Amino acid sequence: MKVKVKLEQKPRGLTFQDLILKLSHFWVKQGCVLQQPYDVEVGAGTMHPETFLRVLGPHPYRVSYVQPSRRPADGRYGENPNRLYKHSQFQVILKPSPVDVQDVYLKSLGAIGINLKEHDIRFEEDNWESPTLGAWGIGWQVLLDGLEITQFTYFQQSGGIDLDPISVELTYGLERICAFLQGVESVYDLRWSADKTYGDIRLMEEQQFSEYSFDRSDAAAIRSEFELHEKQAKELLDGFKGTAGKDRARYPILAAYDHCLKCSHLFNLMDARGVISTTERAALMARVRTLACRTASAYLEQISPAAQRPEVRA
Amino acid sequence: MKPAPKSALKDKSVELLFEVGCEEIPAGMLPKAEEELRTNIEKLLSAESLSEGVTVETFSAPRRLTAWVRGLPAKQSDVESEVTGPPKSVAYDSVGAPTRAAQSFAEKQHVHVNALYLIQTPKGEYLAAKQIKLGKTAEQILTAILPRAVHDLTWPRSMTWTGLDGTRFIRPIRWIVAVLDGKPLKFSIAGLPAGDTTRGHRFIGSNSIRVRNFADYEKKLHSNGAIIRPSRRREKIEAELNAHAKHGSFRIHEDADLRRLVTYLNEFPTVIQGDFDPAFLSLPDEILITVMRDHQKYFAVEKKNGELAPHFLAVINIAKDSKGLIRAGHERVLRARFADAQFFWQSDQKCRLADYLPKLERVTYESRLGSYRDKVERVRAIARWLTEQWFNLGLLQAHVAEADRAAELAKCDLATEMVREFTELQGIVGGLYARAQGEPDEVADAVYDHYRPVGLEDPIPRNLTGCAVSLADKLDSIVGCFAVGVVPTGSSDPYALRRAALGIVKIIIEKKLPVSLSLAIGAAAKALLTHKPKRGVTPEQETQVLEFILDRAKFVLREKEGFGYDEVSAVFRAGADDLLDARKRLVALKAIRKSKNFEPLAVSFKRIRKILEKANVSAGQGRQVNPELFENQAERHLYSTAREAGSKVQSLKREGKYQEALEVIAGLRPAVDEFFDGVMVMAENEAVRANRLTLLAELLREFTTVADFSEIGGEERR
């Protein structure tokens, strides 16, 4: 009698944390500063000051970091295998954009175990825009066998200001890529480490924050928080005008930006709660954008007064 | 055999290979860019008188725009010209020796003073010099014009990849190939020097391929995984699609746009088949096909009986999928997409379609026109009005209650998760939910169809209720937007009002609906005034809307139905509030146009109009013709013939017999000709003159109510 021996199969693909390590390692070797996630809630890696502000002005910069991105309206109580309240982006900024940036990017896929010759990888038109940041760029979504794995953007404007030089922004969707590598259908089945799954680590958070943002958040309180943060951001930005010399150099524009980010997140919470009409939605977004644009031009003035270009209001 | 004699440089023709290497250009923009590159090169060559006998072909793939120019003369011809200098009297002194003036002219022209000669001009004898402008070589010319040909390409939205002073293009330019008869040209584009080295497919080709000419380029590119001719890529895709269909005994769900898109999306297209779980087939076909086509760019396939089969065909950009990894990947993505759609299908229907109405309050249509919830009420009112009218006019299948219900449900799907995810399915999803929830077919189909038609070729709603809702929705959009000053200008038409007007026209004409446009616009204006946001519409705005719709109607009748520009103008000048009636008159006009009396009569009518315009008499003036004042047999005859014809035309018109009416009018020709031959309109006697003008004015008024002939035979205007 033949006995089928079940071989202990080596689990397929990188763990979630190894994926982060490999990408970090790869981009550090490309000269990137390895930054940390921003500690204020953001909806995308672009909102991290290391992107939003660093792309402004003339100074070359290369940075990469993981950014947990909160999008309250995308929460699904942990019940949908692909949609998350908070997902993780791996963000890379290359300033100025290198001529071989596509090739370098593709090498990074090789570094995480994707054999480029065995897959269908393409760059498909997808221009990116963030109306609340007054930021936009031209580029593609990178498709791996039909799956969107990266947003690849030549940044054109940030905070309503034309960029010079142009930075490239690469945003990897870590959960998707990892699920692809491991061949799992649900994000919660991802192996995060050798013995913990994504679900072990994050499911509770998804459930509770979905419950909070859809059902239990206090819309009125959030609205007044929005007003308070907006007020502080405005006051800080107003105060910058009268400064000079050393005072100007240490003036807390970065704090104004934190308040702007808070407004953006609070807006998302109100949106998820369903208390914003479409008209109001546009108006609130414009308010956040105004803060973002003012922050950007103040920042630019602060880092290099000579570098400021005529500002284009979004 | 003797070798052919070496021909002179200017008789020789040369060949150019030119390639702009880019990062991936959006597929939808390539066909136009290809075409533009060709015309740019042709125009620039022609401006240099270098286009004779030249063939310019252009090709494109995601990473390249390529031009192949053959039969280029190697050099422009030399051009001889004569330059006139000072007059003889100034150029030579009394003994005939050249003066300083002659010498300085010679110096300026770079010729010896002995080479100057005299020419005879109308002003006398003048000194002249011969100048030969040497023709530039093709190489010199191309070096100058190729950067220009690229620079002049137009894109919907360009970018820079370096900085504010950098080149702008659709995507970053990374290499340039320019080889003229085997020799690289010297110029640069976007700071990149041209060369003879191209790049193959990103993953299955070399990154550095030297090429000598187009044939060499095409061959080497092909072996490096890039097929440069879109036609060849298309053939490859079609052959492989057919092979899969044959092998699997299914057929392709036809999609011409998708075929074109994938042709330009891939450098080396290869078709693979994937499967999905047949359980997903319980979702409506529309949803499955939209997910496959719009989101994944897959071809759906059908069984012989027309039902969808649980397979798809994907076009990948690589030569093969030997391990089946690509197939597995695409199947996995599609599975997740279908699972989403299935989730929405179930969760959306946890409540009934009508329950989404309150949620529409949060979806703004236009800030000053309120939410979609407000729009729904207006559309209902207009749809009720339309169906009531139709019923009263004898269209017994017009059903007010059904139109009202369909209008109420039409926009509900905008609040569903399915439409939020798949926006292109608006209307369709509502129709599917309505049907699944037991609404009558008439209502469900009306909801499904009410965005139709979305273009000149798109079908109109299938049933009368759908036509009513579609018309009501579009009328409300146009009247509302015009009332708040959102009027389309140039390329700006954010609410797609032109498309809406076109839809109104198509529905009325194709469904043969009795609609008075002015009354319908009035009904929409009333709906806007009596429902939120309760805005008034001025009479001027209503007229503006009418003209806007009539303008689209003219367009449809010309472009879609093939009526002549002048025919449409003639009929519309006689009024077109009822488009069906206007169309009937057009058909009659077109039919009678060829008859012998017609065109000459049109010429006479045009003459009448000019005379009246000159004499400042309007066709509608209230005077009566006074037969007593006639002096001439011809005018009496015209008067009596016209009276007789007038009553005939009136009764024929009442019966809708427009062709017969026009025939009667055409029969006026002898009398009109006789009049112009024998009568001086602008008589000395003021009363006689006025009377004749009145006669003509009446003629024009009476006989231009079917169509204004004075427009016929006018120049083609656009």
Interface residues (C-beta under 8 A of the other chain):
Chain A: N80 P81 N82 P96 S97 V99 Q102 L106 L116 K117 E118 H119 D120 I121 R122 F123 E124 E125 N127 G137 I138 W140 L144 D145 G146 L147 Y154 Q156 D162 L163 D164 P165 I166 F180 G183 E185 G274 I276 S277 T278 T279 A282 R309
Chain B: E23 E24 P26 A27 G28 P62 R157 M159 T160 W161 T162 G163 L164 D165 G166 R171 P172 R174 R202 F203 I204 L265 N266 Q296 A314 I316 N317 I318 D321 S322 K323 L325 I326 A328 G329 H330 R332 V333 L334 R335 A336 A339 D340 F343 E361 R362 V363 T364 S367 S371
